[in-house]
Amino acid sequence: MIILILAVLFLADSILLTLRGSVNLGLFLVWGLTGALFLYFLFHRQIDAFCAHGVGAVLRAVFWCGFAFFVFLVALMELYPLRCAPTGEERVVIVLGAGLRGEAPSGTLRRRLDAALAYYRAHPGCLLVLSGGQGPDEAIPEAEAMARYLSAAGVPQEDLLLEGRSTSTRENFAFSLELLRRRGLSADTPILFVTSRFHCYRAAGYATRAGFSNVGAVPAFAGLVALPASLMREALGICAYWASG
């Protein structure tokens, strides 16, 4: 019954994500997990018998090792932001893009912007670097949509710096550093980045690879509906990040 309940919950989550138009690798992973849970519910006796010996036992061991590794990655995503908490002295905040709905920020991006706005209000006058290009299904660059959102919330234009070319986390930081250098700032300038909590570990790594030497993070909640897909997709992203050196 536990398997059935999980399968139904993941099915509902998959449908909600699909209706929202959040078609990405994470959605396909959730659909795959949903199908696997239903298959196990229907054929658990046969599957358990196959996994009791021989090749099946080896596959069962591989499965549980993979599951333990996934749990480790989720713990890393959850705990890493504690390592790079803001000091309050940072005057540059880089907000990473996260998709649009038409010309408006998606739910995930709104939560990032709200987290950045809360920091800005506690530290008036800091520079908000809005980093996000225009995807093939987006009407405008994400940076422009972010600027509209923050301007409507009362942030003056002179405190906003738009980086509207990036299409990946690596480019977010590389292109943002180019703009900051034009402002007379350097890679040694203490910065914060704002992204979803699960993304902080990999984002910090890309910030360091781009050349930043003093980096902190402001984590934003991803939202319950998007969380399962985000965690599974990010786990693969971390593996790819490690594989890239």
C-alpha positions as CSV (number, residue, x, y, z in Angstrom):
1,M,0.0,0.0,0.0
2,I,2.9,2.3,0.7
3,I,4.1,1.8,-2.9
4,L,0.7,2.4,-4.3
5,I,0.3,5.7,-2.3
6,L,3.8,6.9,-3.5
7,A,2.8,6.0,-7.1
8,V,-0.4,8.0,-6.9
9,L,1.4,11.0,-5.3
10,F,4.1,11.0,-8.0
11,L,1.4,10.5,-10.7
12,A,-0.5,13.6,-9.4
13,D,2.8,15.5,-9.2
14,S,3.6,14.5,-12.8
15,I,0.2,15.6,-14.1
16,L,0.5,19.0,-12.3
17,L,4.0,19.6,-13.8
18,T,2.8,18.6,-17.2
19,L,-0.2,21.0,-17.0
20,R,2.1,23.8,-15.9
21,G,4.2,23.2,-19.0
22,S,7.3,22.3,-17.1
23,V,8.6,19.9,-19.7
24,N,12.2,19.1,-18.9
25,L,14.4,16.2,-17.9
26,G,13.0,16.3,-14.3
27,L,9.5,15.7,-15.5
28,F,10.5,12.7,-17.6
29,L,12.3,11.3,-14.5
30,V,9.2,11.7,-12.4
31,W,7.1,10.0,-15.1
32,G,9.6,7.1,-15.2
33,L,9.6,6.8,-11.4
34,T,5.8,6.8,-11.4
35,G,5.7,4.0,-14.0
36,A,8.3,2.0,-12.0
37,L,6.3,2.3,-8.8
38,F,3.1,1.1,-10.5
39,L,4.9,-1.8,-12.1
40,Y,6.3,-2.9,-8.8
41,F,2.9,-2.6,-7.1
42,L,1.4,-4.9,-9.8
43,F,4.2,-7.4,-10.1
44,H,6.0,-7.2,-6.8
45,R,5.9,-10.9,-6.1
46,Q,7.5,-11.8,-9.5
47,I,10.1,-9.0,-9.1
48,D,11.0,-10.0,-5.5
49,A,11.4,-13.6,-6.6
50,F,13.7,-12.6,-9.5
51,C,15.8,-10.4,-7.2
52,A,16.2,-13.2,-4.6
53,H,19.2,-14.8,-6.4
54,G,21.6,-14.7,-9.3
55,V,21.5,-11.7,-11.7
56,G,18.4,-10.4,-9.9
57,A,20.3,-10.2,-6.6
58,V,23.1,-8.3,-8.3
59,L,20.6,-5.8,-9.8
60,R,18.9,-5.4,-6.4
61,A,22.3,-4.6,-4.8
62,V,23.0,-2.0,-7.6
63,F,19.6,-0.5,-7.1
64,W,20.1,0.0,-3.3
65,C,23.6,1.4,-3.9
66,G,22.2,3.9,-6.4
67,F,19.4,4.8,-4.0
68,A,21.9,5.4,-1.2
69,F,24.0,7.6,-3.5
70,F,20.9,9.6,-4.4
71,V,20.2,10.1,-0.7
72,F,23.7,11.3,-0.2
73,L,23.3,13.8,-3.1
74,V,20.0,15.1,-1.7
75,A,21.7,15.6,1.7
76,L,24.5,17.5,0.0
77,M,22.0,19.8,-1.8
78,E,20.1,20.4,1.5
79,L,23.1,21.1,3.8
80,Y,25.5,22.9,1.4
81,P,23.9,26.3,1.8
82,L,24.8,26.3,5.5
83,R,28.4,26.4,4.4
84,C,28.1,29.6,2.4
85,A,25.6,31.6,4.4
86,P,25.7,35.4,3.9
87,T,27.8,37.6,6.2
88,G,25.7,40.7,5.5
89,E,28.7,42.5,4.0
90,E,28.1,41.4,0.4
91,R,27.0,44.3,-1.8
92,V,26.6,42.3,-5.1
93,V,23.8,39.8,-5.5
94,I,23.6,37.6,-8.6
95,V,20.1,36.2,-9.2
96,L,20.0,33.1,-11.4
97,G,17.2,32.8,-13.9
98,A,14.7,29.9,-13.8
99,G,12.2,30.1,-16.7
100,L,9.3,32.3,-17.6
101,R,5.5,31.8,-18.1
102,G,4.9,34.1,-21.1
103,E,6.7,37.3,-20.0
104,A,6.3,36.7,-16.3
105,P,8.7,34.8,-14.0
106,S,7.8,31.2,-13.2
107,G,6.9,30.2,-9.7
108,T,10.5,29.0,-9.1
109,L,11.9,32.3,-10.4
110,R,9.5,34.4,-8.3
111,R,10.7,32.7,-5.2
112,R,14.3,33.5,-6.1
113,L,13.4,37.1,-6.8
114,D,11.5,37.3,-3.5
115,A,14.6,36.0,-1.6
116,A,16.8,38.5,-3.4
117,L,14.3,41.3,-2.6
118,A,14.3,40.4,1.1
119,Y,18.1,40.6,1.2
120,Y,18.0,43.9,-0.8
121,R,15.5,45.5,1.6
122,A,17.7,44.4,4.5
123,H,20.8,45.9,2.8
124,P,19.6,48.8,0.7
125,G,21.7,50.0,-2.2
126,C,23.4,46.7,-3.0
127,L,23.7,45.8,-6.7
128,L,21.3,43.1,-8.0
129,V,22.7,41.3,-11.1
130,L,19.9,39.6,-12.9
131,S,21.3,36.8,-15.0
132,G,19.2,34.8,-17.5
133,G,19.0,34.7,-21.3
134,Q,16.0,34.0,-23.6
135,G,15.1,30.3,-24.1
136,P,13.5,29.0,-27.3
137,D,10.1,29.0,-25.6
138,E,10.4,32.4,-23.9
139,A,9.1,35.7,-25.2
140,I,11.8,37.9,-23.6
141,P,15.1,37.4,-21.8
142,E,14.7,36.2,-18.2
143,A,16.8,39.1,-17.0
144,E,14.3,41.6,-18.5
145,A,11.3,39.8,-16.8
146,M,13.2,39.8,-13.5
147,A,13.9,43.5,-13.8
148,R,10.3,44.3,-14.4
149,Y,9.3,42.2,-11.3
150,L,11.8,43.9,-9.0
151,S,11.1,47.4,-10.4
152,A,7.4,46.9,-9.6
153,A,8.5,45.9,-6.1
154,G,10.2,49.3,-5.7
155,V,13.9,48.5,-6.6
156,P,15.4,51.5,-8.4
157,Q,16.8,50.9,-11.9
158,E,20.3,52.0,-10.9
159,D,20.5,49.1,-8.5
160,L,19.8,46.6,-11.3
161,L,22.3,45.1,-13.7
162,L,20.9,42.9,-16.5
163,E,22.8,40.0,-17.9
164,G,20.6,38.6,-20.7
165,R,22.8,36.3,-22.7
166,S,23.4,33.3,-20.4
167,T,21.8,29.9,-21.1
168,S,23.4,27.8,-18.3
169,T,24.6,28.2,-14.8
170,R,28.2,28.3,-16.0
171,E,27.4,31.2,-18.3
172,N,25.4,33.0,-15.5
173,F,28.6,33.5,-13.6
174,A,31.0,34.0,-16.4
175,F,28.9,36.7,-18.1
176,S,28.0,38.3,-14.8
177,L,31.7,38.7,-14.0
178,E,32.3,40.4,-17.3
179,L,29.6,43.0,-16.5
180,L,31.0,43.5,-12.9
181,R,34.5,44.1,-14.3
182,R,33.1,46.8,-16.5
183,R,31.7,48.4,-13.3
184,G,35.2,48.4,-11.9
185,L,34.6,45.4,-9.7
186,S,36.8,42.3,-9.6
187,A,36.5,38.6,-9.1
188,D,37.6,39.1,-5.5
189,T,34.5,41.2,-4.7
190,P,32.4,39.4,-2.1
191,I,29.2,38.3,-3.9
192,L,26.0,36.4,-3.1
193,F,24.1,34.3,-5.6
194,V,20.4,33.6,-5.2
195,T,19.1,30.3,-6.5
196,S,16.9,27.4,-5.4
197,R,18.3,25.6,-2.4
198,F,18.9,22.3,-4.2
199,H,21.0,24.2,-6.8
200,C,23.3,25.9,-4.4
201,Y,26.1,23.3,-4.4
202,R,26.5,23.2,-8.1
203,A,26.0,27.0,-8.5
204,A,28.8,27.7,-6.0
205,G,31.1,25.4,-8.0
206,Y,30.4,27.2,-11.2
207,A,30.9,30.5,-9.5
208,T,34.4,29.4,-8.4
209,R,35.2,28.0,-11.9
210,A,34.2,31.4,-13.3
211,G,36.8,33.1,-11.1
212,F,34.9,34.4,-8.1
213,S,36.9,33.8,-4.9
214,N,34.5,35.1,-2.2
215,V,31.0,33.6,-2.7
216,G,28.0,33.2,-0.5
217,A,24.5,31.9,-1.2
218,V,20.9,32.9,-0.5
219,P,18.8,29.8,-1.0
220,A,15.2,30.0,-2.1
221,F,12.5,27.2,-1.8
222,A,11.8,25.4,-5.0
223,G,8.1,24.7,-4.3
224,L,6.6,21.3,-3.3
225,V,5.2,20.4,-6.7
226,A,8.5,21.0,-8.5
227,L,10.7,19.6,-5.8
228,P,10.8,15.8,-6.7
229,A,11.6,16.6,-10.4
230,S,14.2,19.2,-9.4
231,L,16.0,16.9,-7.0
232,M,16.3,14.1,-9.5
233,R,17.4,16.4,-12.3
234,E,19.9,18.1,-10.0
235,A,21.4,14.8,-8.9
236,L,22.2,14.1,-12.5
237,G,23.5,17.7,-12.9
238,I,25.9,17.2,-10.0
239,C,27.2,14.0,-11.5
240,A,27.8,15.8,-14.8
241,Y,29.5,18.6,-13.0
242,W,31.9,16.2,-11.3
243,A,32.5,14.4,-14.5
244,S,33.4,17.7,-16.2
245,G,36.3,18.1,-13.8
